[in-house]
Amino acid sequence: MSKEEILLDLISKVLTREYVLDEVRRSNTKSMQEYDFVIKKVSSKETTHS
């Protein structure tokens, strides 16, 4: 899987509400931006309230 495909997979899982973003960390330098995303599977309890 390419880097772009991995990112697209992450985005689609969050947008379809299959997973939710649990944490996001960002670290910026002059030439690079780094992001750490932690996602978690939506529990059945959470889906009934959405």
Secondary structure as GFF3:
##gff-version 3
##sequence-region A 1 50
A	DSSP	alpha_helix	3	15	.	.	.	ID=ss1
A	DSSP	beta_strand	19	28	.	.	.	ID=ss2
A	DSSP	beta_strand	33	41	.	.	.	ID=ss3
A	DSSP	alpha_helix	44	49	.	.	.	ID=ss4
###
